[in-house]
Amino acid sequence: YQPAVCNSNPTPCNDPPDKLFTVHGLWPSNKNGPDPEKCKTTALNSQKIGNMTAQLEMIW
């Protein structure tokens, strides 16, 4: 879960997420301060998410 979801929801977040949980997309965000704007359109480096690939294939 994104931290903001757990912080603003009266129901506790489950880890791992419920089986019906799906990933809709990924957006840049900051824990503190405003979210990034006008980001460069740099191609995704799949090595940076390599350790999450199996999970993303299951829930995305």
N, C-alpha and C positions, 0 to 999 in steps of 0.2 A: 504494500500500500504506500501511496505517497504520504509523507508525514502529516500534511495538512488534513487529509481525510481522517486519520485516526485522532488527531487533536481536536477536530470540530464535531466528531460523531459521538453521541452519547452511548452507543453500543461499542464495546471493546473490539478492536481489530484482532483477527485471528492470524496466527503465523504458523503454518502456511495458510494462505487465503482459502476460503471455501471452494469446494470443487466446481461451483457454478461461476466462479470469478473468471473473467476473461480480460485480456489486455486489449484495449481499443486503439491505443497509439502511444507514442512517446513524445513528450514536449519538454523543452528545457525549463528548469525552474531553479530558484535559489532558496536555500533554507532561510536566509536572512536577506532582506532587501528586495528590490523589485525584480521581477522575472526578466531574463535577457530579451532584448528587442533587436530587430534588424541584424540577425546573425548571418554570418557568411554561409553560403551554400556549399560547404565542404562535403565531399563524398564520405560516406560512412566507412570507417576502418573496421572491418569485421573482426579483426584480432582484438579490438577493445571490448567486444561483447562476447568473445569466444566462450567464456565460462558460463554464459547465460543462454547460449543457443538452444540447448536441449529443453530448458524450461520455456523459452519463448515459443518453440515449435509446438509445445503441448498446450499452452494457454493463450496463444495469440491467434 
